Amino acid sequence: MAVGTKRNEHPISMRLPEADIAMIDRAAGLRGRSRTDFVRDAAVRAAEDVLMENRLIRMSPGSFADFMAVLSEPETPVPEMVELAKRPAPWEPGYVAK
């Protein structure tokens, strides 16, 4: 008699228009992934984004006051960021790839 094993994976079934499947297959192919892997990764990433957007951050009143004090301080320019912001964009004249 075969010993049953508990599966850690569960199937999900969706009905999608042919155009959506074609787009998913094209994108998956560009990434070198199967449709299943591509859709699973996209769905998990979207779920993580939603959960992170709605995550509650708890802190004590003192920690919150410290946090607000840091946010209220004048900003300090980061020289590398200033230089980066001054560079021309790739579509602008004068752009030089680094």
DAZIBEL-V349781 format. One record per backbone hydrogen bond with DSSP energy under -0.5 kcal/mol. NH is the residue of the N-H (numbers start at 1). CO is the residue of the C=O. If there is no record, write none. Layout:
BEGIN
((NH	CO) (NH	CO))
END
This chain:
BEGIN
((4	2) (16	14) (20	17) (21	17) (22	18) (23	19) (24	20) (25	21) (26	22) (27	23) (28	24) (29	25) (30	26) (31	27) (32	28) (32	29) (33	28) (38	34) (39	35) (40	36) (41	37) (42	38) (43	39) (44	40) (45	41) (46	42) (47	43) (48	44) (49	45) (50	46) (51	47) (52	48) (53	49) (54	50) (55	52) (58	56) (64	60) (65	61) (66	62) (67	63) (68	64) (69	65) (70	66) (71	67) (72	68) (73	69) (73	70) (77	75) (79	77) (81	78) (82	78) (83	79) (84	80) (85	81) (86	82) (87	83) (87	84) (92	89) (95	92))
END
